[in-house]
Amino acid sequence: MSTCSALGYIANEPERVSCALHELKGTLKAPDNAAGFGLAHYVDDRLLLNLRPSPVAAGTTLEDLVGPVRTSTFLSNFHGADDGGPYKFRAWSFAMVGGGPESLRDELLRGLPDFLRRNMSGEHVSEAAFHRLLANLVEERHPLEDANLAPRVVGTALARLLDVFGALRVVVMVSNGRFIAGAHNGAGMSYNLREGILACQRCAMDRHALDSFPLRESHRRFRGVLLLGGQGTPPGFQAIPAGQALVANRKLEVTLL
């Protein structure tokens, strides 16, 4: 099964998304086997889903695919011909790298509450995994409407989901707009904490730009966390060990569990 990269993003300056991605355009590119691309992003706590179910040329930058959106939080993923995503349920979004056989889908759906089953629209293992993650939270009596779940709660739910996959290597990411979180069991995951954009080629602003430069202050204030899954650890990123989960909230507090 082909696997492609996923990215989680949370930051404090919605208008600087393209600037942050532009700095990493040499790293954040479509892989050779991308049969589609999806973006789940939040605008004023409203979740919007943009899906592109068609092949993406290898090397296309994530900056080009995401486009000129204004958002503080998003999940995105490239996927193979036999998978999809990201997925949404109310304020929740989910992206995954990897998958498994149909029998695994049946296991993920076993005992799933009816209100979650009604939200499903396809046959992909990744969609079943998303709804199993939500069911894990419900089973532990954590309301899905609670926008401020503790990192420990999210990490436990992700760990339970990874247990179902056993030796199958996957990356899973989830968000409710107030945080991004992710975990993997050997498929690879890393994160990058950005503090300030001192020079921006996209905005034609170099390090010596005057303080009066109109965009200087919002670049200087920028802080963000990028969570990358499904490939090696690029320069400037820190690897996350298999079995650990990362949760980053709107305050850009990063918790490793």
Long-range contacts (C-beta under 8 A, 24 or more apart in sequence): 1-80, 1-82, 1-83, 1-98, 1-99, 2-33, 2-35, 2-80, 2-81, 2-82, 3-80, 3-97, 3-98, 3-99, 3-187, 3-230, 4-30, 4-31, 4-33, 4-34, 4-77, 4-78, 4-79, 4-80, 4-97, 4-230, 5-31, 5-77, 5-78, 5-97, 5-228, 5-229, 5-230, 5-231, 6-75, 6-76, 6-77, 6-78, 6-95, 6-96, 6-97, 6-171, 6-173, 6-182, 6-228, 6-229, 6-230, 7-62, 7-75, 7-76, 7-77, 7-226, 7-227, 7-228, 7-229, 8-74, 8-75, 8-95, 8-173, 8-175, 8-180, 8-181, 8-182, 8-225, 8-226, 8-227, 8-229, 8-248, 9-73, 9-74, 9-75, 9-76, 9-180, 9-224, 9-225, 9-226, 9-227, 10-72, 10-73, 10-175, 10-179, 10-180, 10-224, 10-225, 10-248, 10-249, 10-250, 10-252, 11-72, 11-73, 11-194, 11-222, 11-223, 11-224, 11-225, 11-252, 12-72, 12-221, 12-222, 12-223, 12-224, 12-250, 12-252, 13-72, 13-218, 13-221, 13-222, 13-223, 13-224, 14-70, 14-71, 14-72, 15-70, 15-218, 16-197, 16-218, 16-219, 16-222, 16-224, 17-66, 17-69, 17-70, 17-71, 17-74, 18-63, 18-66, 18-67, 18-68, 18-202, 19-197, 19-200, 19-202, 19-203, 19-219, 19-222, 20-194, 20-197, 20-222, 20-224, 20-226, 21-61, 21-62, 21-63, 21-66, 22-63, 22-200, 22-201, 22-202, 23-197, 23-200, 24-62, 24-192, 24-226, 24-234, 25-61, 25-62, 25-63, 27-234, 27-235, 28-61, 28-62, 28-63, 28-228, 29-58, 29-59, 29-60, 29-61, 29-62, 30-56, 30-57, 30-58, 30-59, 30-60, 30-61, 30-62, 30-65, 30-78, 31-58, 31-78, 31-231, 32-58, 33-80, 34-58, 34-78, 34-79, 34-80, 35-79, 35-80, 35-81, 36-78, 36-79, 36-84, 37-65, 37-76, 37-77, 37-78, 37-79, 38-76, 38-77, 38-79, 38-84, 38-85, 38-86, 38-95, 39-65, 39-66, 39-69, 39-74, 39-75, 39-76, 39-86, 40-74, 40-75, 40-76, 40-86, 40-87, 40-88, 40-93, 40-94, 40-95, 40-175, 41-69, 41-71, 41-73, 41-74, 41-75, 42-71, 42-72, 42-73, 42-74, 42-175, 42-177, 43-70, 43-71, 45-91, 45-177, 47-88, 47-90, 47-91, 47-92, 47-93, 47-177, 49-86, 49-88, 49-93, 51-84, 53-84, 72-250, 73-175, 73-177, 73-178, 73-180, 73-250, 74-175, 75-173, 75-174, 75-175, 75-180, 77-173, 79-126, 82-124, 83-124, 83-125, 83-126, 84-122, 84-124, 84-126, 84-127, 85-124, 85-126, 85-127, 85-130, 87-126, 87-127, 87-130, 89-116, 89-119, 89-130, 89-131, 89-134, 89-144, 90-144, 90-145, 91-147, 91-176, 91-177, 92-130, 92-134, 92-144, 92-174, 92-175, 92-176, 93-174, 93-175, 93-176, 94-126, 94-129, 94-130, 94-133, 94-172, 94-173, 94-174, 94-175, 95-172, 95-173, 95-174, 95-229, 96-126, 96-129, 96-130, 96-170, 96-171, 96-172, 96-173, 97-170, 97-171, 97-184, 97-187, 97-229, 97-230, 98-165, 98-168, 98-169, 98-170, 98-171, 98-187, 98-230, 99-124, 99-125, 99-126, 99-168, 99-170, 100-125, 100-165, 100-168, 100-170, 101-125, 104-128, 104-164, 104-165, 104-168, 107-164, 108-132, 108-164, 111-135, 113-138, 129-161, 129-164, 129-170, 129-172, 130-174, 132-161, 132-164, 133-157, 133-158, 133-161, 133-172, 133-174, 136-160, 136-161, 147-176, 147-177, 147-178, 148-178, 149-176, 149-179, 151-179, 151-181, 151-247, 151-249, 151-255, 151-257, 152-257, 154-179, 154-181, 154-245, 154-247, 155-181, 155-183, 155-245, 155-247, 155-255, 155-257, 158-182, 158-183, 158-245, 159-183, 159-243, 159-245, 162-243, 171-229, 171-230, 173-227, 173-229, 178-249, 178-250, 179-247, 179-248, 179-249, 179-250, 180-225, 180-227, 180-247, 180-248, 181-245, 181-246, 181-247, 181-248, 182-227, 182-229, 182-240, 182-245, 182-246, 183-240, 183-243, 183-244, 183-245, 183-246, 184-229, 184-240, 184-242, 185-242, 185-243, 186-242, 187-229, 187-230, 188-229, 188-230, 188-231, 188-232, 188-233, 188-239, 189-227, 189-228, 189-229, 189-230, 189-239, 189-240, 189-246, 190-227, 190-228, 190-232, 190-233, 190-234, 190-237, 190-238, 190-239, 190-240, 191-225, 191-226, 191-227, 191-228, 191-237, 191-238, 191-240, 191-246, 191-248, 191-254, 192-225, 192-226, 192-228, 192-236, 192-237, 192-238, 193-223, 193-224, 193-225, 193-252, 193-254, 194-222, 194-223, 194-224, 194-225, 194-226, 195-222, 195-223, 196-220, 196-221, 196-222, 196-223, 197-222, 223-252, 224-252, 225-252, 225-254
